[in-house]
Amino acid sequence: MLIINELKLAKELIKFPSITPVDAGTINFLSRKLRSLGFKCKILEFKTKTSKPVKNLYARLGKSRPNFCYAGHTDVVPPGNINDWTVNPFKPTVKKNNLIGRGANDMKSSIACFVAAVSRFKARNKKFKGSLSLLITGDEEGIAINGTKRVVEYLKKEREKIDFCLVGEPTNPSKLGQMMKIGRRGSITGYLTVCGTQGHVAYPRDANNPVPVMAKILDRIENIKLDQGTKNFQPSNLEIVKMNTENTADNVIPAKITATFNIRFNNKHSSSSLKKKLNNVFKNACRKSKCSFKISYMVSGDAFLTIPNKTTYMIQKTIKKITKIKPKLSTSGGTSDARFIRKISPCVEFGLAGKTMHKVDEAVSVSDLKKLTHIYHNILINYFK
């Protein structure tokens, strides 16, 4: 029976320069590896008119339920200046017990641990009752429109059931075992333009300056207290990230000014309720100043919470037994593809320590790789008892 080594597979995956949305052969390679373990693999390619095609993979071993799914992504962020790395980011190297390479932390190593754990479980449990599946996307680090979101739509259409899903994102701040994610805050980005009338700075009465209006609006929304947080979520926060008049002259009142802001919000709000609240602020400010405004929004996802169940607590106990640390059930951090999967299945997130993700010399401890494989393997043993 084929047993997969997690370190060897992690190295093989990292060698593919799969920078979002480029697949570079990763999905086909992983599909071949899973087929060798007996999985039936479906490669799903999606695209839109304005985006490049994205490859995704849904692989399943077995036909019966319950169906336990591991989910993750093979795409990575750009390495930045390669000269700043101590190794080539796509030629993985082990130094001082650390595997270094782009995707070593986020999250090709977790996928390697998935596959290694599954190979061990299958070797020792040839006739288990249920199914194992992997949902792997190549579109998580980007705008995520042709990745897990589309795969979930496909699974719903095909009436494919997932009974529980574990997403392998790096969830631990600094040490393996510290944290599991049982939910995430929502994310909405606003693109605001305030329009006035261009003119000469010496004749302000013949113009209408939109800059002070924008300043008042941004001050107002920056100081809105959205909430105090909840039992499971930290307080929602709004951050202004860009502002621009595109004005190249110092003696011209600009015709318009743009600003971008982002809100990370808990489950006291929805993207719709936040839009309504903000639009009222824009309308009132612009009406008083006789300016006009345009606003568009991009919603990455609404807040969600997976109410802990017996599987959640089983996973927590399994992690504690192996790491000697009881992981905190958390909703902190940014968005993840769990926001799509939770529509068809309860899910939690647990992976490596994320302190080097997206950084130069992204790395993972080789001993953590072995421990994570052990954790994922024991989760399967306990789930299918």
NORQUIHU-V106562 format. One record per residue. N is the residue number from 1. PHI is phi in radians with two decimals (999 if undefined). Layout:
n/phi
N/PHI
N/PHI
This chain:
n/phi
1/999
2/-1.27
3/-1.98
4/-1.56
5/-1.60
6/-1.12
7/-1.19
8/-1.06
9/-1.19
10/-1.04
11/-1.07
12/-1.09
13/-1.22
14/-1.13
15/-1.09
16/-1.39
17/-1.39
18/-1.53
19/-1.39
20/-0.78
21/-1.72
22/-1.28
23/-1.48
24/1.06
25/1.69
26/-1.10
27/-1.13
28/-1.08
29/-1.08
30/-1.15
31/-1.08
32/-1.09
33/-1.11
34/-1.26
35/-1.08
36/-1.16
37/-1.66
38/1.78
39/-1.29
40/-1.61
41/-1.97
42/-2.13
43/-1.56
44/-2.00
45/-1.92
46/-2.20
47/-2.71
48/-2.15
49/-1.08
50/-1.88
51/-2.27
52/-1.33
53/-1.13
54/-2.11
55/-1.64
56/-2.30
57/-2.38
58/-2.11
59/-2.14
60/-2.38
61/-2.02
62/1.80
63/-2.10
64/-1.56
65/-1.87
66/-1.37
67/-1.91
68/-1.70
69/-2.06
70/-1.80
71/-2.25
72/-3.01
73/-2.40
74/-1.73
75/-1.37
76/-2.30
77/-1.41
78/-1.04
79/-1.35
80/1.36
81/-1.29
82/-1.06
83/-1.16
84/-1.40
85/-1.45
86/-1.48
87/-2.38
88/-1.18
89/-1.06
90/-1.95
91/-2.21
92/-0.97
93/-2.38
94/-1.69
95/-2.30
96/0.87
97/1.17
98/-2.14
99/-1.51
100/-1.92
101/2.86
102/-1.23
103/1.76
104/-1.07
105/-1.78
106/-2.27
107/-2.51
108/-1.14
109/-1.17
110/-1.10
111/-1.10
112/-1.05
113/-1.21
114/-0.92
115/-1.15
116/-1.10
117/-1.13
118/-1.11
119/-1.11
120/-1.22
121/-1.10
122/-1.12
123/-1.12
124/-1.82
125/-2.39
126/-1.22
127/-2.19
128/-1.29
129/-1.62
130/2.41
131/-2.41
132/-2.02
133/-2.46
134/-2.23
135/-2.01
136/-2.13
137/-2.00
138/-1.95
139/-2.50
140/-1.86
141/-1.36
142/-1.72
143/-1.42
144/1.03
145/-1.67
146/-2.01
147/-1.89
148/-0.98
149/-0.97
150/-1.28
151/-1.11
152/-1.07
153/-1.07
154/-1.11
155/-1.11
156/-1.12
157/-1.10
158/-1.47
159/1.02
160/-1.45
161/-1.75
162/-2.03
163/-1.57
164/-2.78
165/-2.28
166/-1.99
167/-1.64
168/-1.60
169/-1.07
170/-1.15
171/-1.88
172/-1.60
173/-1.02
174/-2.54
175/-2.46
176/-1.03
177/1.89
178/-1.30
179/-2.63
180/-2.01
181/-1.81
182/-1.97
183/-3.11
184/-2.56
185/-1.24
186/-1.40
187/-2.43
188/-2.36
189/-1.94
190/-1.93
191/-2.04
192/-1.88
193/-2.17
194/-1.93
195/-1.93
196/-2.13
197/-2.27
198/-1.20
199/-3.00
200/-1.45
201/-1.11
202/-1.38
203/-2.24
204/-1.11
205/-1.17
206/-1.60
207/-2.29
208/-2.47
209/-1.35
210/-1.42
211/-1.15
212/-1.07
213/-1.14
214/-1.07
215/-1.06
216/-1.15
217/-1.09
218/-1.16
219/-1.09
220/-1.15
221/-1.29
222/-1.11
223/-1.77
224/-1.21
225/-1.56
226/-1.23
227/-3.03
228/-1.78
229/1.58
230/-2.32
231/-1.02
232/-1.84
233/-2.22
234/-1.30
235/-1.05
236/-1.22
237/-2.45
238/-1.96
239/-2.22
240/-1.49
241/-2.03
242/-2.60
243/-2.71
244/-2.72
245/-1.78
246/0.93
247/-1.68
248/-1.68
249/-2.02
250/-1.59
251/-2.01
252/-2.14
253/-1.34
254/-1.25
255/-1.42
256/-2.69
257/-2.48
258/-2.05
259/-2.58
260/-2.18
261/-2.41
262/-2.31
263/-2.08
264/-1.83
265/-2.20
266/-1.58
267/-1.42
268/-1.41
269/-2.26
270/-2.14
271/-1.07
272/-1.17
273/-1.18
274/-1.20
275/-1.02
276/-1.09
277/-1.09
278/-1.23
279/-1.05
280/-1.14
281/-1.10
282/-1.11
283/-1.08
284/-1.13
285/-1.16
286/-1.31
287/-1.12
288/-1.15
289/-1.70
290/1.07
291/-1.76
292/-2.07
293/-2.50
294/-2.24
295/-2.41
296/-2.33
297/-2.23
298/-2.20
299/-1.71
300/-1.38
301/2.89
302/-1.49
303/-1.14
304/-2.58
305/-2.41
306/-1.62
307/-1.07
308/-0.99
309/-2.18
310/-1.10
311/-1.21
312/-1.00
313/-1.22
314/-1.10
315/-1.11
316/-1.04
317/-1.17
318/-1.11
319/-1.10
320/-1.10
321/-1.08
322/-1.55
323/-1.68
324/1.17
325/-2.20
326/-1.51
327/-1.20
328/-1.28
329/-1.50
330/-2.21
331/-2.16
332/-1.34
333/1.66
334/-1.50
335/-1.46
336/-2.58
337/-1.24
338/-1.05
339/-1.13
340/-1.60
341/-1.15
342/-1.07
343/-1.28
344/-2.13
345/-2.81
346/-1.11
347/-2.62
348/-2.28
349/-2.13
350/-2.73
351/-2.67
352/-1.41
353/-1.31
354/-1.74
355/-1.19
356/-1.94
357/-1.10
358/1.20
359/-1.70
360/-1.15
361/1.01
362/-0.92
363/-2.60
364/-2.44
365/-1.19
366/-1.08
367/-1.17
368/-1.17
369/-1.05
370/-1.13
371/-1.12
372/-1.16
373/-1.05
374/-1.07
375/-1.11
376/-1.07
377/-1.14
378/-1.21
379/-1.06
380/-1.13
381/-1.01
382/-1.25
383/-1.18
384/-1.70
385/-1.05
